[in-house]
Amino acid sequence: MLFGSTLLVGVGIAVTQALLPPLVTEYFPDRESFATGLYTVSLTIGAALAGAVTAPIGDLFGSWTVGLAAWAIPAAVTVPI
């Protein structure tokens, strides 16, 4: 399960990183730097938020696995999109 999910995440990151520059160039031709910076900042904020909220969620429910599993909810909501 660990290796399979790691593989899927790695493929997703690789595809996203390969497609981002052409998409930014197509949709934001005059503001490429701003759009790329906004994408980078949103990834950083998301990672910081996950790091800051996971432990309190685990403490609230009494299990660190619940804290990590809580992130499956937004992932499950986003996958169909």
C-alpha positions as CSV (number, residue, x, y, z in Angstrom):
1,M,0.0,0.0,0.0
2,L,2.8,2.4,0.9
3,F,4.8,1.8,-2.3
4,G,1.7,2.0,-4.4
5,S,0.5,5.2,-3.0
6,T,4.0,6.7,-3.2
7,L,4.1,5.7,-6.9
8,L,0.8,7.4,-7.6
9,V,1.8,10.6,-5.8
10,G,5.1,10.6,-7.6
11,V,3.4,10.2,-11.0
12,G,0.9,12.9,-10.1
13,I,3.7,15.3,-9.2
14,A,5.7,14.5,-12.3
15,V,2.7,15.1,-14.6
16,T,1.7,18.3,-12.8
17,Q,5.2,19.7,-13.0
18,A,5.5,18.9,-16.6
19,L,2.1,20.4,-17.5
20,L,2.3,23.6,-15.4
21,P,4.6,25.7,-17.7
22,P,2.5,25.3,-20.9
23,L,-0.7,25.9,-19.0
24,V,0.6,29.0,-17.4
25,T,1.9,30.3,-20.7
26,E,-1.5,29.6,-22.4
27,Y,-3.7,31.1,-19.7
28,F,-1.5,33.8,-18.2
29,P,0.8,35.0,-21.1
30,D,1.4,38.4,-19.5
31,R,1.7,37.2,-15.9
32,E,3.7,33.9,-16.1
33,S,5.8,34.7,-13.1
34,F,2.9,35.7,-10.9
35,A,0.9,32.6,-11.8
36,T,3.9,30.3,-11.2
37,G,4.6,32.1,-7.9
38,L,0.9,31.8,-6.8
39,Y,1.1,28.0,-7.5
40,T,4.2,27.7,-5.5
41,V,2.9,29.7,-2.6
42,S,-0.3,27.6,-2.5
43,L,1.7,24.4,-2.4
44,T,3.8,25.8,0.4
45,I,0.8,27.0,2.4
46,G,-0.9,23.6,1.9
47,A,2.1,21.7,3.2
48,A,2.5,24.1,6.2
49,L,-1.2,23.7,7.0
50,A,-1.1,20.0,6.8
51,G,2.0,19.9,9.1
52,A,0.3,22.3,11.6
53,V,-3.1,20.6,11.7
54,T,-2.3,16.9,11.6
55,A,-1.0,16.6,15.1
56,P,-3.9,18.5,16.8
57,I,-6.4,16.3,14.8
58,G,-4.6,13.2,16.1
59,D,-4.6,14.5,19.6
60,L,-8.3,15.3,19.4
61,F,-9.2,11.8,18.3
62,G,-6.5,10.1,20.4
63,S,-4.6,8.5,17.5
64,W,-2.0,9.8,15.2
65,T,-3.3,7.5,12.4
66,V,-6.6,9.3,12.5
67,G,-4.7,12.6,12.1
68,L,-3.1,11.3,9.0
69,A,-6.3,9.6,7.7
70,A,-8.1,12.9,8.0
71,W,-6.2,14.1,4.9
72,A,-7.9,11.3,2.9
73,I,-11.2,13.2,3.1
74,P,-10.1,16.3,1.0
75,A,-8.2,13.9,-1.4
76,A,-11.3,11.8,-1.9
77,V,-13.4,14.9,-2.5
78,T,-10.9,16.2,-5.1
79,V,-10.2,13.1,-7.0
80,P,-13.5,13.1,-9.0
81,I,-12.9,16.7,-10.0
